[in-house]
Amino acid sequence: MRGTASQYLRFTITAVAVLAQLPSAGAQALMGGPGRGTAVRLFNSDRAVLEAAEPRNDLPCTVTHEKPILGFDLKFHAAYGVSLPLDELSGGENLLTILFRVRPVDRPEEQLYFTHKIRVPEIEEEAKGDAFLEGGFDVGEGRYQVDWLIRDRAERVCSSYWEVVAELPQKDRQIGVIAPPNTILPSEMEHFREEPPVERNPDADLNVKILVNFAPQNSRSSSLQPVDLGALVSILRTIARDPRIGRFSVTAFNIQEQKVLFRQENVERIDFPAIGNSLKDMKLGTIDVGRLSRKNSETEFLAKLFREEIPGGDGAPDGVIFAGPKAMLESNVPPEVFREVGPVNYPLFYMNYNLWPNQIPWRDSIGHAVKHFRGVEYTISRPRDLWYAVSEIVSRVSKTRLTRQAKLQGTQ
């Protein structure tokens, strides 16, 4: 198979921890890692390169890396990039093997090995430009040594060595990072994996309802971008992990499609895999002719959502949380809808996911509706915004519930 250089300018990979036997590709199987209960078997030549800690450039390449970034999932993400001249990969098909290990400086015996194999298609001899590879891993706070190499089928090697430092600014020390200090984890690519059990407080009896608008930041986008999806799921997971909450109700919806995608009522654990499956049917960017004929149909959908999802009476939750990007509709929900809903005796919140708050500073249609109920809106632009918003929301819900219970007891 032949092709132009532009077809092969980018090969993107994510490093996966060597915890299971790799498919046979002419390389020895690698398993686990010291400190993980299993030994790693390496080619002697690869081990010698890693142990030497002396950069090599038999296979010309340039390795770049940046300081780990705290993501909305409250994990530090360490990433690297590698560029290789295409003319070094030209000719017949090739096989690139990336192998590296990460060691906590304070606990070097807990090192973990990562590997990835990239099959390179046949590239024309006169190809110009570079191929770009990228990978990464997750860490807790701490200092880590990275020993890295890439090897081609001709046994040419490029190696690089660097130190990674993951730390929170002093003002963010209260943020609960998911990975403990000096911990190395493979990057998690599955957004909707099952959430591990949370150790709840003995008196965790708060009941919250969460409504998430699964939509992209750019309302014109035809797909939900990974960065947006990851942030929205992280908002939901951060709420689910709060040990003060005992029961959840979740509604996933999309205003553009004017559709409720998923519902789960009064449960102890949120079903993340089921939410992920429900999103597969979204068809962003398509236009329904029937909806085009109805003016302000998106506002009508949002009004219906408030009528159906904002409960009153004895079965009401302790708090309702909306989450999602800006929903700038042609008109806001009319006041008569709020009169139909009636007064509520619990707090409402809106976690507005907005990466560029200075570009879109005005309140959207969901924000206007939440404000009518004297709710509180939080702008979620950075991971610290998410952490502090959830902490404050749950504290407000808890306080309001205690006040409400005290009033009820006083009337008895």
DRENKEDO-695651 format. One record per residue: x, y, z of N, C-alpha, C, O in turn. Coordinates in steps of 0.02 Angstrom, whole numbers, plus 50000, padded with zeros to 5 digits. Last residue first. Layout:
<sites>
XYZXYZXYZXYZ...
</sites>
This chain:
<sites>
477725101253239477385095353264477205096053338476915091453367478475111853203477755112553191477375106553219476755106753221479775108053227479495113453267478755114253258478415117053302479995098653129479955096353198479655101653244479315100153292480065107253020479535102153024479435099753095478875098753118481215114453049480575117853045479995112953052479505114453085482175104353043482065107853106481395111453106481055111553157482105101052908481905096052958481765099353025481295097453060482615112852852481935110752837481685105752888481105106152909483925112652903483475118152920482745116252909482315117652950484405101052842484375101452915483895106952938483515106052985484325105052707483925099352732483865099552808483315098452834485245115352703484535116752689484095111052715483555112352742486435108452730486205113552776485465115052766485095115752815486505100052617486485097152684486205102252734485785100552776486595109452515486045104652516485955101852586485395101352611487805115752548487185119552548486575114952552486095116352588488685104852531488635108152597487985112152602487655111952653488535102552396488325097352443488255100252513487815098252551489055114752345488365112652331488125107552383487585108352410490385114852388489915119852414489195117852402488765118952445490905103752319490965104152392490455109052421490135107652472490635107552186490305101652215490335101852292489835100352325491475118952178490755119452166490395113552198489895114552233492765114152200492475118652248491715119252240491355120052289492915105552086493005103052154492645107552205492275105152247492705114451977492285108551987492315106152059491805104852091493745123451991493045125851993492575120152008492095120852046494855115351971494735118052038494025120752045493735120352099494775112751832494645107451881494495110051951494075107351986493885126551754494495123051773494335117551823493795117751854492615131051731493115132151678493755128251690494125126851643491075132251775491585126951779492055127751720491905125351665490165143251870490505142451806491075137551815491515138551857488635140651951489365140151956489645139451885489385135451846487185147952022487535145751962488295145951973488555150652002485815144052125486505146552121486845143652060486795137652046484065149352128484615144552128485295147952120485325154052109482845155152130483355157652176483935152652183484235151852236482115151252025482005147452087482525149352140482625145752189482645159351927481955160551948481805157052014481425159652055483885153351904483855159651943483155161051967483065163652022483525142951821483755141351889483725147551933483565147151992483205150451705482695146351738482895144751810482475145051855484425156351674483855160551689483315156651726483015159251773485185144651649485365149051704484795153651723484675154751783484575139951534484535135951594484685140251655484365139651707484905150551447484205149251462484125144851524483655145851563486345159851515485975156151463485275154451487485065156551541487115175551548486755169751573486355166451516486075169951474488695180451472487995181451491487655174951510487875169451490489985178151425489885179751496489165180151519489025180051579490885171051326490155170351332489965171851405489815167251443492205174551341491905175151275491145174751277490795177851236492495171851471492545178851450492235179951381492025185451364492395157851482491885162151513491915169351491491395172851491492745145251407492925152151387492405157051415492025160051377492235133551455492965134251453493185141351436493755143151450490975129551551491135134851504491885136151505492145139551549489665122151624490325120351596490485125251540490165125051487488815126651759488875128551689489585127351665490055130951683487845119851864488555119451852488665120451777488625115751738486605126251958486785125351888487545125551883487855130651896485375121352080486045123552061486145122351987485825118151956484135123652206484325121852137485005124852122485175130152147483555117652367483955122052325484075119152255484125113052247481805115352412482495112952409482895117452362482585120752319480455117552397480755118652463481455115652468481675113652522479695127052267480055121052289480395122652355480605128352367478135132552195478715133552238479045126852256478705121752261477725127852022477575129652091478205130552132478755129352107477555124151891477995120051933477845121452006477845116852048476755134551849476495127751847476905123151892476635118751926477615145051862477015145051904476705138051906476435135951956478525141751764478745141451834478145141551882478175138551936477725144051652477975137251665478195136651738478055131551771477545157651653476975153451670477185146151683476845142651720478765163251608478605163151680478035158551698478025155751752479615153351479479135158551501478945157751574478945152151601481325151251452480725147951475480245153251502480445157251544481935162351321481975158951385481315155651403480795157151373482385160451148481985163551201482045159351264482205153351261483405154551079483115160651052482685164251103482615170351102484725149151193484125148051152483835154751129484005159951157486155143551237485915150151216485335149251167485445148651107486785135251351486205133751308485885140451289485405142651321488425130751394487945136051381487395133851333487535130951280488495113551456488775119551425488225124851416487635123551429487985106851619488055106751547488355113251521488455117951559486825102751747487515103251725487535103151649487135099651617485815105451892485885105351819486625105951802487005109251837485265097852034485865100652003485815099951927485775094351902484285099152177484285097652105484875101352074484965107352086484045091552339484335096652296484315094352223484335088352210483315081952399483595087152443483915092752402484035098252428481805078252303482495077152325482725082652372482355087452384480095074352349480595078752319481295077052344481365074852401479015067852399479525063852364480075067952333480475065352295478135077352450478525073252496479085069352462479585067852495478235091552336477915086852381478395082652421478985084252425478965091852170478765094952233478465089652278478435083752259480265091352042479705088652082479555092852144479965096752166480675094251891480745098151954480155096251998479615099151993480365087151777480955085051816481055088951881481485087151921479265092251709479285085051726479835083251775479765078351811479485105851693478835103551719478895096351746478605094651797480765105951639480655108751705479995106351734479955104851794480485099951515480965096751561480865099451632480875095551680479665109351457479385102751474479835099251524479595095751569480615119351436480045120551480479735113951503479555113251561481445112951344481715114751410481155116051460481205114151518480545111951237480815105951266481085107351336480965103551383480315125451210479755121251230480005114851264479725112551313481585128951167481325131951229480745127851255480675126851315481595121751049482085120051101481865122951168481945119751220480595127950973480485121050996480985119051051480815115051094480395140650918480605140050988480495132951015480315132151074479195135350800479635140650825479775139550899479335137750938479165121450703478925124050767479425129250792480015127650803479775116650591479135119950582478865123050646478385126850644480875110050639480975116350604480325120250597480325126450596480355098250686480545103250735480655110050702480525115250733480145091450565479585093050608479745098350658479325102650673481435089650518480985094150482480395096250525480175101950523482875089750611482215086550606481735091550574481635097050600484525089050562483955093550573483305089750561483205086750508486095084750635485535083150590484935087550609484875089650667486965088450735487075091150669486535089450619486515092450565486945073050826487055080250824487195082450752487505078850713486205061150869486365062850801486415070450795485995073750765486385048150990486335055250975486555056650903487035053650878486585035051023486045036450976485975043850959485555045750918487535034751121487725032351055487205034051001487355034250942487045037851244487295043351203487485041251132487565045451088486725025751302486175030051281486415035751235486035038051193487975020751338487595017451284487045021951258486895021951198488265029551445488675029451384488315026251326488355028851270487295025651536487285032451509487675032751445487465035751395487745012751563487085013651531487025020651502486735021551448488975015251628488955011751564488295012751527488295013451465488475022051748488855025651696488865021851630488775025051578487295022551851487475017651801487825021151742487505022951693487615027152017487445029351950487705024351899488275022051905486935019752161487505020452117487265022352048486775019652022485715020152226486315021252267486945022152224487435025152247484315029352156484765023552161485375025352204485515031152216483195037252097483275035452167483685029152178483445024152204483155033051927482815036051984483005032952050482995026852059483745037951775483855033151829483595036451892483785042051909483675039951599483415041551666483585036051714483575030051697484195047051445484295042051498483975044651562483995050551577483855056651352484225050851329484245045251381484305039351363482625067051296482895063951357483205057451337482875053051309482815079251170482705072251187483005070651255483575072551269483205088951076482575089351112482355082451135481795080151121484395090151014483965084850990483285084951022482825081451000484795101151092484795101651020484355096250989483975097650942484755096351224484275101351203484225101751127483685102651100484805080751288485145085051240484635089951212484145087951181485075072451449484665075051394485095078951346485675080451360484905061951587485355064351534484925066451475484475062851454484565062051754484245062851689484765065651640485025071151651484615053051904484985056051849484555056251787484225051451769484645052752079484225052152019484575055951964484815061551975485395044552219485445048852160484855047552113484605041952108485895044152391485475041852336485475047152280485545053152292486865049352478486685042252483486285039752424486325033852407488225060152502487615058652463487485051152465487935047152454489425061252563488845063552601488185062052566487645062552596490475057752482490245052852530489635054952570489355050852607490475060452311490435063952375490125059252427489565056952418490455054252189490975052052237490915055552305491285053752352489515060452111489375053552134489865051252188489695046952228490165072452082489575072552125489455065652154489315064952213491145067151999491345070652060490755071252108490845070552169490385061751894490765057251938490965060852003490945057752057489875073451834489415068451862489785063851910489505062151963491055079551794490595083051839490145078051873490035078451934491535069751707491905071151768491475074951818491525073751879490635070851603490635064651642490995065751708490805063051759491025083551559490335082451583490295076151625489955076051677492365081351519492205086151572491515084951601491425085251662492235071751417492615070251477492445074851534492385072651591491505079151322491215073151353491565071451418491245069851468492445089051290491805090851320491485084951355491225085551411493485081251238493625085751293492985087751328492975088251390492855074151131493095070551191493225075151250493085073351307491345082251070492065081451071492305078051135491995078951188489995076650992490195078451060490935076951067491135071151070489695083650829489865078050874490055080850942490255086650949489475094550755489095088650736489255082650780488985077250769489305110950824489705104850813489245098950799488705098350827488625121950859488595120050789488975113550774488955111050718488895124350991488225121850975488155119750902487695116150885490285120151072490085123451010489415120450987489395114650967490265111251179490335118451191490095122451130489755127451137489005098251154489665101251146489665108651163489145111851163488025090051282488065093851220488765096851215489095097751266487045083851390487635081251354487665084451285487365082051237486505090751526486425092051455487055089851419487555093551417485935082351665486535084051626486345084951553486065080451522485335083451823485115083751753485685086451712485915092051721485135075051973485615078251928485355077851857485165072451834484585075752139484405074352069484865078352024484975084352036485005068052295485055073452246484835071052178484895065152161484885065452461484605062852399484605068652348484245073552357485835060452602485625065752556485405062552490485695057652467486325051752694485635050652672485385056252627484785056752614487555045652777487485048452709486775046952683486645041752655488025041852901487375045352898487255048552830486905053552825489275036252872488755032152904488065035252900487565031652896489815040952707489765042452778489205038252809488715036752775490365028052592489925033552612489975034852687490165030352726491515023852484491395022952555491005028952581491295034352592490975018652326491205024252368491035022752440490485020552456491485007252198491075008952257491395014452298492005014852304491925014252036492065009952095491625011952154491425017752158490885015351895491185019151950491315014452009490855010852030491255008151739490875007651802491255011451856491855010851863491615019751605491755013751644491345013951709491125019251731491485030051511490895027451547491025020751581490575016551584492685033451449492335038351489491805035251535491705037551591494155025551432493435024051431493075028851478493145028451539495475028351451495175030751389494425029651387494085032551344496625032551569495965029551561495615032551500495485038551498498335028751571497815033451553497155029851541497145024751507498925019351712498835020051639498285025051626497815025651665499745027351850499165023851823499175024351746499405029351719500685028551998500695028751924500115024551899499995019051922500935038252143500565032852110500575033952035500495039552011501355048152231501835043052207501495037052176501745031452181499775050752313500445052852296500885046952276500805041452302498285043352234498705045152292499395047352270499595046052213497155050352117497725045852127498125047952188498285053852195496235061252133496015054252135496585049552150496515045152193496355075252243496605071852183496455064352188496545061452242495405086052312495515078852321495705075452256495285072952219496015101652359495705097552306495885090252316496465088552327496725108952449496145105252474495825100752421495405096552438497695115952381497895110052419497315105952444497395099952458497655127152302497215121552284497365115252324497165109752304498595136252341497895138152350497415132452336496825132752354499795130052301499635130552372498895132052383498605129352430499525119052161499705125552189499475125852262499015122352282500035101852161499505106852163499775113452187500215113652230501125092852051500975096052115500415101052108500325104152055502255082451977501535083951981501395086852050501525083652101503595081451872503395083851939502655085751936502455090151897504685070651791504005073351792503845075351864503955071551911506185070451697505855070151762505175073551758505105078751725506815059951563506615066351593506265065051660506075059451677507595053951420507505053151492507315059951521507615065051505507595044151270507565050551304507395049351377507105044251395508135036651115507965036351186507985043251217508355047651194507965027050972507985033950997507765033551070507255030551085508735014350875508425016550938508485024150946508995027050929508555001250758508785008050773508395010650832507795009350839508054989150721508384989650787508734996350797509164996950841507264988950612507984988150599508394988750663509004988950660506034992250663506144985250645506884983850631507104978150638506405004050796506075001850734506284994750718506654991550755505995010150957506425005850917506055003950853505455002350856506115021951086505735019551028506225015750984506795017950973506085024451264506415022851201505905021051148505345018951163506355031951426505935030751367506355028951307506915031451298506045034651590506565032051546506205029251485505805024651491505625046651707505385043151647505985041151605506395045351587505335048651878505845048151826505555044051768505285038651779504355060051973504425053751938504975054151886505075059351854503645066752120504165067352068504285060352039504315055452076501895070752158502555067952170503025069352112502845072552063500165065952150500685070952165501355067552179501375062252209499885052752030499705056752088500245061952099500735062252061499675051251851500065050651912499705054451969499285058751956499485043251691499225047351745499635046151809499905040751819500215045251527500035041151585499785045951639499875052051633500475044851347500435047851414500245042751467500125036851453500875050351179500665045451229500645048751297500795054751304501055052251003500955055051070500695049651117500355044951096501955055850855501665050950900501565054250968501945058650987502055061050690502005063250759501645057850800501095055750782503175062350555502645058550588502645060550661503175061750691503555076150448503675072150507503055068050525502495070150512504155079450278503785080850339503955075950395504425072050389504035069350129504295075050167503865075950229503295073650233504505055250033504045058350080504385063850120504955063050142505135048149935505245055349936504795058949986504715065049983504705034849952505395036549967505495044049974505915046250014503125032150033503525033449974504215036249993504285039650044502815019350151502835026550137503315027750079503845024650075501775006750214502305008550166502255015850148501715018350131501285009850387501175007550318501755009650273502175013650292501795004250541501855009850494501765007150424502125002650403501104999850692501264997350625501245003150576500735006650570501685001850850501355005450795501575002550729502175002650712501474997051016501744995250950501334998750897500724998650899501955001551181501475001951126501835000351061502415002051052502075000951360502304999351293501755000551242501165000751259502735003551523502215004851473502505002951405503105003451393503034998851692503234998951622502624999951577502074997451591503365006551847502865003351804503085004251731503295009651711504135005452009504125007451939503615003451900503444997851917504365004652143503675004152120503615006552047503095009152027505665007352176505495000352168504774999452142504594993952121505735021052199505925018452133505745011152122505685009052065505055031652279504915024452284505095021052218504655018552184505415044552251505445042452321505335035052330505495032252383505195044852114505875046152139505945043852211506475041352231504275032552034504255037852084504955038852112505285033952132504565029251864504745027551932504645033451979504905038851966504105021851714504015027651756504145025451828503865020451851504755016751556504575015351625504535021851664504875026751648504355011951388504615016451438504395014351507503905010651515504375009051217504425005851283504695011151331505195014451318503725006851058503865011651111503865007951177503405004151192504145001350904503994999050971504205004451021504785006351024503585000850739503895004850791503675002150859503075000950870503844993050591503524992050656503914996050708504504994750719503444995750418503894995850475503494994450538502874994750538503454992250242503104992950306503594992250364504084988650359504775000250143504274995150159503944996450226504135001050263504985018050133505145011250109504595006350128504005008250129505255029050274505055027450206505285020450186505725017550217505645033850392505165028250394504965025950325504555021450318506425044450366506735039150406506285032950409506515027550428505565053050305506045049550261506425044150299506715039750268504855058350411504545053150370505045049450326504955043550311505615060650568505605062450497505315056750455505505050950464504585060750710505095057050672505055059250600504505059750572504165066550871504145067650799504725063950767505295064050792503175064051011503775061850975503685063350901503175061450871502635069851172502555069551099503215067651066503745069451091501785065751325502385067151286502215066751212501715063751192500995069251483500985067551412501655069051380502045073151405500095066051626500765067351600500785064951527500615059251513498825071951720498955068651656499645070851631499755076751616498145069251877498685072551841498835068551778498945062551781496375069851901496985066051896497505070251860497335074451818495105075451896495505076151957496085071251960496255068652013494455076251780494355069951816494775069851880494785064751915494915087851727494265088151761494125081751799493725081751846496705086451764496115086551722495475087251762495495087151824498225094251786497645091551822497025092151779496845097751759499635089851693499065094351700498515090851738498365085051725501425089151704500765085951709500215091051723500305095751761502395098851591502215097451660501515094351662501075096451626502825090251437502625096051476502465093951547502415087951563503965085451306503525083751362503385090151401503775094851400504635078251157504435084051197503965081851252503605076851245505895071551059505405070151111505265076551150505735079951172506305067550897506295073050945505735071750995505155071050975507415056250811506755058250837506845063950886507385065050912508275044650713508175051750730507465053150754506975051450720508945031250779508335032850743508165040050760507955041550815510015034650857510135030550797509535031450750509615032250689510115042450971509755045150914509925041350851509965044350797510005042251151510245039551087509815042151031509225043851040510465047751314510065048651254510405045751192511005046551182510705036651442511075041051397510675041751332510565036751297510305027051532510065033951542510475038951501510575044651522510565013551546511125018051531510945025351543511375029351561509345007251564509785007851621510355012851609510595016051655508805007751434508455011051490508925012251549508905017551580509755000151364509625007051345509295010851403509485016451418509664987751429510294991351431510194998751414510505003151444508364984051395508514985251465509164989451471509204993951512508534982251258508084987451282508244989151355508264995051374509434971451258509634977751226509194983551250509434989051261508704961351318509304963951352509514970651323509744975051360506954963351320507544961851281508144964851318508094970351347506164959551478506344964051425506904961051383507284956851406504894955551585505424952651544505554957151484505104958351444504464959951746504444961951676505034958751641505604959251663503554950951872504174953551844504064955351771503634952551737502204955351981502474951451926503094954851899503154960951901501804963952082501714956852093501984952452037502004946352045502124976852070501444975052049501334967552053500824965052030503424978552100502954981952144502244980552127501784982552163503844977651930504064977151999503614981352044503444987052027502454973351825503014977651841503224976551913502804974651954501574965551691501584968951755502174973651765502364977451720502494958551555501964957851605502104962251665502664962751689502764955751385502934959651444502344959451492501764959951472503394944451266502834946751306503084950351368503554948251400504484949851135504374945851195503784948751234503694954851236503944951450965504254954051025504074949651084503564946251083503244947850855503954946850851504324949350912504934949550912502014950150902502234954350846502984953750840503324958550821500614944150986501264942350958501434946750899501044947150851499904955551101499844951251043500524949951013500964954251016500484955051272500384958551210500274953651153500524947951156499694950751423500154948751369499974952351305499394952651285499484964651536499234958551503499694956951445500044961451421500044975951576499744971851628499464965351600499234961151638500824988651537500924981751518500684977251576501074975151618499755002251502500174998651550500234991451530499744988351508499865010651350499455006451392499915002551439500424999851417499905026451271500265021051303499805017251350499405020351386499085030051125499065031051197499415025151229499235019351216499475038150971499445032251014499365034351086499545039951105499325043150804499195044850874499125038550915498755033950895500215048750675500005042350704499915043750778500405045350811500235059550543500065058950614499845051850630499355049350603500575059150411500905064150452500765063250526501135065850568500115051350310500455048050365500795052950413501245051150450499595058750209499165053450238499475050550301499115047650342500625066550165500115069650208499665064550241499385065750294501345058250080501615059650146501075062350192501065060850252500245046449998500635052650002500855053750073500595050750120500525028649980500115034549990500565040649994501175040149995500305010949955500695017049951500225022849961499625022349953500434994150000500005000050000500445006250000500915006750040
</sites>
